Amino acid sequence: MKAWTVIYINTTEADPYMYLSIFGFYYGNSTIVRLSNITGMPVGFDYNVTGILEASETCKFGAVVEVWGWWLVYTFEIIVDADGNGVYDTVYFDLLGDGSFSNDPAVNATNPIIAMDLTRDGVNDVSIGSLGHFLDVWQVCPNEDEREGILEPTDDEGNYVSIVYD
């Protein structure tokens, strides 16, 4: 039996930006806000990435927000270079909200659905959508040369993840 070394990434003081689409008016007319603008604080703890990253490997950490009526629901994500070719191509979302990406499915071009079957009955019990292309109508893409364009589901440099949510 292989013993796992538990690996965490430092996210305690992380205060990632989140895209709010047209609902940004609620938070000061901005489509881009930091996590602390909504929660009043940064993340507050480190994230478990055991089995996803080795201690020397890196990832990019972020947050995604979904609007449900007047409620804002958020979760955290990492994007990684899964095959070591220099392209960030795989995303993990903390679907359980338990401070670990290690028990969440890998999401990528061949598995774009961001969902999880908790009861193992073949039906997804938790879902936040799918990776998808995104039209940057508000011109807020972190990559200036892509602003106002159609964004890919994942940025090769890991600067953004585009989600179509349900």
N, C-alpha and C positions, 0 to 999 in steps of 0.2 A: 504494500500500500504506500502510495506516494504522499509524503507530508507536504502540505502547502505552506509557503511562507506568506503570511498575510501582508498585503501591500495596500497602502493608502496614498492618495494624492492630497496635497495640502490645499484645502478649500475653505478652511475656517474663516478667513478674512475675505474670501472671494465675494465680489459684488457685481455679478455679470449683468450686461445689458440685455434687455428683452424688447422685442418688437411688438407693439400693441395695435398695429393696423389703424383703422379709423377710430378706434376707441381710445386713442391717446388723449383726446380732448378732456377726458375725465381726470387725467393726471397732468394737467398743465399744458395742453395742446401739443404734446410731444408724442411722436410715434415710437420713440426709443427712450426707455427709462431703465434705470438700474433696479435690481432686485430690492434694494433698500428703500426706493421710492414707494414700493408697495408694502413691504413687510416691516420697514423701519429698522432693518438690520441686515448685515451680510449673512452668508450661509450659516456660519456658526459651528461647523464640525467638518472633519475630514472625511473623504469618501473612500470606501473600500473598492479596489479594482483588482482584487486577487483573481488570477486566472485569465485576466484580460491583458494586463501590462506587467512587464518585468520591472524591477526597481529602477533600472536605468532608462526605461522608455518614457516617452512623453505623450501627452494628449492635450487636447484643448477642452476646457470646461465651460459650460454655458447653462442657460436656463431658457425654458420655453413656457410661454403663457397662453392659455386658452380662455376665451371669453364664453361664459355660460350665462346668458341673460345679463344681469348686472354683476355677476360674480366673476372674479379672475381666479383661475386655477393654474398653478404653475408646478413644474417639476424640473429636475436638473438632467443634464445630458453631458456626455463626453463624446468627442469624435477622435478616432484613432486611425493610424496607418496600419491596417491589419496585416498586410503582407510585406511590409518593410520596403516598399518601392518608392517612398517619398510622397505618396498621395494619401491624403486623409480620405478614407472611403467607407468607414464603418462607424455607426453611431450606437450608443447605448443610452437608454432613458431609464431613470429610476422610477419605474412604473409602480412599485410597491411603496415608495416613499420611506424606505428603510435605511437610507444612507449607504447603499451598496449598489454598484452596477453589476456585481458578480453573479447575481441571480436573475438578470434581465437578458432578454434575447438580443443578439446582434441584429442591427437593422442596416441594410445596404441596398444597392441597386437590384440584387436578386431576391432580397427579402425586405421589401419596402414598408410593410405593414407594421405599425408601432402598436403592438397588442400582446396580450399574454393570456393563456388558458390556465387559470389558477386551479380549477377543479378537475383538470385532465379529462374532460368529457368531449373534447373536440370543438368546443365553442369558446371564443375569446371572451373573457370576463372583464378585462380592462383594456381600453383602447384610447389612444389620443390622436389617431389618424394615420397618415402615410407620408413617406417622403414624396415630394412632388416638385414640379417646376413652379416658379413664383414670379409674377410680374411686379417689378420694383417701382410701383407708381409713385411712391413717396420719396424716391431717390435717397434711400437710407442704407443701401448696401455698403458694408465696410470696405469693399473693393471699389474704389472710385471709378475705375474703368468699366465696371459692370452696372453702374447706376442707370436707372430707367430701362434696363433690359430685362430679359427673361433669365432668371437665375436657375442654375442647376440644383438638383436636390441636395447635394453636398458640394462644398467648395474644396477644390484640390488642396488648398493650403489650410483648411479647417477653420476658416473665418466665419462661416455661417452654415446653417442647416435649414433647408426649406421644407415646411410641413403643411400639408393639407389636412385640416383637422375636422373631426366629425362631432 
